[in-house]
Amino acid sequence: KGIDLVEEINWKVPKRLQAVADPIRLVQVVRNLVSNAIKFTPKQGTITVHATWIKPQLGKMGGEQDITLQNGNKVLVARSGNLELSVKDSGAGMTEAQLG
């Protein structure tokens, strides 16, 4: 299709991230986002994958948090920030009617 894939990575993203999440579902979500972008991007279009690390604001996300896993076990997790990932394409997008 001749689509350009642009990778925008904020290099302040920690080299090692740990998440309390289902890794299979995370991969599935990212794969679906990129697949949809490819599907709806016209020839010679552009897809941009952007990742940035958002540090916690003092007093709002600091400290630790109890998380209950699917198996019922509880773990104490340090809250240290968020990874924001976006996939943007040059396709036509959705109309107002499609958005509801």
Helices and strands as residue ranges (DSSP letters): E 4-9, H 23-40, E 46-54, E 64-68, E 74-78, E 82-89, H 96-99
